[in-house]
Amino acid sequence: MGKFRGWHVVAGIAAMALTYVLGTALGLNNTATFMSSCVAFVAVSLWIDRRISLRRSKAARGAARQPGPDGHDTGLALDADASKREG
C-alpha cells in the first residue's frame, strides 16, 4: 500500500465540520454556514498542503547531503518523492 496523500483533504473536512457547528451555534443561516465552511476547507487544505510540502523538501535536502552506501556523495535530490512520476 502506498503513502496516503490526502492529509490536507482530511484536515479541510475537519475544519469544514467544525465551522459548520460553530456557524449553526452562532445562528447563521444555511447559506452563510455553508460558505464559511467552504472557506475554512480551502484555507486549511492549502495551509496543511504547504506545511507537508515544506517538510518533504526539507527532508529531501537533508537526504541529499548524506553520503551514499558506498561513501560517495549521492548529489542533490531534485524530487522528494519520485514515486508519483513513475508509472
ABEGO torsion letter per residue (X at the ends): XBBBAAAAAAAAAAAAAAAAAAAAAAGBBAAAAAAAAAAAAAAAAAAAAAAAAAAAAAAAAAAAABBBAAGBBAEBBABABAAAABX
